[in-house]
């Protein structure tokens, strides 16, 4: 059993609608999930509890392009940090996981918080460079574009260091669920 798990954060229909490069991101994450399952690595979905008036319940669920399979785990959460007040850490430890591969929505919120929390809890991290996304912004927005946010976060995680942890930022096609941390 590999010591690596795939975390799929908040890839819910209503949330990714209008996200940057959403279809391609969803396709890459779906392919990663298949590779993780084939390697025997756990696939865990984190689902943000949201109440959006007028939005059908099925759009608040995980996007069908990355739908969980029967052996996958789905956990609901109430904050950007997927570890906060959820059983995620305990489930990972029970399965002998030492490294998490993080994908999902939204880059600067839940993906960032979950990645940092994993590192603080002692996990090695692989941030999938092309496996996370965030909402598109209007062209006249004073905020950075979605593409700029993604590039920025990839660069930050590629350069930060946590004592005793391995941090990698890899494209989906380079993620190996059987390799030792740092070997890819």
C-alpha positions in Angstrom: 0.0 0.0 0.0 1.5 3.4 -1.0 2.1 5.9 1.7 0.6 8.6 -0.5 -3.0 9.9 -0.7 -4.8 12.1 -3.2 -6.8 14.9 -1.7 -9.5 16.5 -4.0 -10.6 19.7 -2.4 -14.0 21.3 -3.1 -14.4 20.4 -6.8 -18.1 20.9 -6.5 -20.3 21.8 -9.5 -21.5 25.1 -8.2 -18.1 26.2 -7.0 -16.1 25.4 -10.2 -18.6 27.0 -12.5 -16.7 29.9 -14.0 -13.4 28.8 -12.6 -10.2 29.2 -14.6 -9.5 26.3 -17.0 -12.1 24.3 -15.1 -12.7 21.6 -17.7 -9.0 20.8 -18.2 -8.4 20.9 -14.4 -11.3 18.5 -13.8 -10.0 16.1 -16.5 -6.5 16.1 -15.0 -7.8 15.5 -11.5 -10.1 12.7 -12.8 -7.1 11.0 -14.4 -5.0 11.5 -11.2 -7.8 9.8 -9.2 -7.7 6.8 -11.6 -4.0 6.5 -11.3 -4.1 6.8 -7.5 -6.8 4.1 -7.3 -4.8 1.8 -9.6 -1.7 2.2 -7.3 -3.8 1.4 -4.3 -3.5 5.0 -2.9 -6.5 6.4 -1.0 -8.6 9.0 -2.7 -10.2 11.5 -0.4 -12.7 14.2 -1.4 -13.2 17.2 0.8 -16.5 18.9 0.2 -17.3 22.4 1.5 -20.7 22.7 3.1 -22.4 25.5 1.3 -25.9 26.9 1.2 -26.6 28.8 -2.0 -30.2 29.8 -2.3 -31.7 28.7 -5.6 -28.8 26.4 -6.4 -29.9 22.7 -6.9 -28.4 20.3 -4.3 -26.7 18.3 -7.1 -24.6 21.3 -8.0 -23.4 21.6 -4.5 -22.1 18.0 -4.7 -18.8 16.9 -6.2 -18.6 17.6 -10.0 -19.6 14.5 -12.0 -16.3 14.7 -14.0 -14.4 13.7 -10.8 -17.2 11.7 -9.1 -16.1 9.5 -6.1 -15.9 5.8 -6.6 -17.3 3.4 -3.9 -13.9 2.9 -2.1 -13.2 6.6 -2.0 -13.8 8.7 1.1 -15.9 11.9 1.1 -15.6 14.3 4.1 -17.6 17.5 4.6 -15.9 20.5 6.0 -16.9 24.0 7.2 -13.6 26.0 6.7 -10.9 26.5 4.2 -8.6 24.1 6.1 -9.7 20.5 5.2 -8.1 19.2 8.5 -9.9 21.6 10.8 -12.7 19.9 12.7 -12.8 16.9 10.3 -11.5 13.3 10.7 -9.0 13.8 7.8 -5.8 13.6 9.8 -6.9 10.5 11.6 -8.0 8.7 8.4 -4.7 9.5 6.8 -2.7 8.3 9.8 -4.8 5.1 10.0 -3.8 4.3 6.4 -0.1 5.0 6.9 -0.1 8.1 4.7 3.0 10.3 4.9 2.5 12.3 1.7 -0.5 14.1 0.3 -1.1 15.1 -3.3 -3.3 18.2 -3.2 -5.7 19.3 -6.0 -8.9 21.3 -6.0 -10.6 24.6 -5.7 -10.0 27.5 -4.8 -6.2 27.9 -5.1 -5.8 30.9 -2.7 -8.3 29.6 -0.1 -9.0 25.9 0.5 -6.1 24.5 -1.6 -3.6 26.8 0.1 -5.0 26.3 3.6 -5.2 22.5 3.2 -1.6 22.3 1.9 -0.1 24.4 4.7 -2.1 22.5 7.3 -0.9 19.2 5.9 2.7 20.4 6.2 2.1 21.6 9.8 0.8 18.1 10.6 3.9 16.4 9.3 2.9 15.3 5.8 5.1 15.7 2.8 3.3 17.6 0.1 2.8 17.4 -3.7 0.9 20.4 -5.0 -0.4 19.5 -8.5 0.6 22.6 -10.5 -2.2 22.1 -13.1 -4.6 20.4 -10.7 -6.0 23.4 -8.8 -8.1 26.4 -10.0 -9.8 29.5 -8.7 -12.6 31.8 -9.9 -12.1 33.9 -13.0 -12.2 37.6 -12.3 -13.5 40.3 -14.5 -10.9 41.9 -16.8 -11.3 45.3 -15.0 -10.8 43.7 -11.5 -8.0 45.2 -9.4 -7.3 41.7 -8.2 -4.8 39.4 -9.9 -6.2 37.2 -12.6 -7.0 33.6 -11.8 -4.0 32.5 -13.9 -1.8 34.8 -11.9 -3.1 33.5 -8.6 -2.3 29.9 -9.7 1.2 30.8 -10.9 1.9 32.7 -7.7 0.8 29.8 -5.4 2.8 27.3 -7.5 5.9 29.5 -7.1 5.3 30.0 -3.4 5.1 26.3 -2.7 8.0 25.6 -5.0 10.2 27.8 -2.8 9.0 27.5 0.8 10.6 25.0 3.2 9.2 23.2 6.2 11.7 21.4 8.4 11.8 17.7 7.7 9.2 17.9 4.9 9.4 17.4 1.2 7.5 19.9 -0.9 7.0 19.4 -4.6 5.0 21.3 -7.2 4.5 19.0 -10.2 2.3 18.8 -13.2 -0.4 16.1 -13.0 1.4 13.9 -15.6 4.5 13.7 -13.4 2.8 12.7 -10.1 3.7 9.1 -9.2 1.7 7.5 -6.4 4.3 4.7 -5.9 7.4 6.8 -5.7 9.2 7.8 -2.5 8.9 11.5 -1.6 11.4 13.6 -3.5 12.1 10.8 -6.1 9.9 12.2 -8.9 
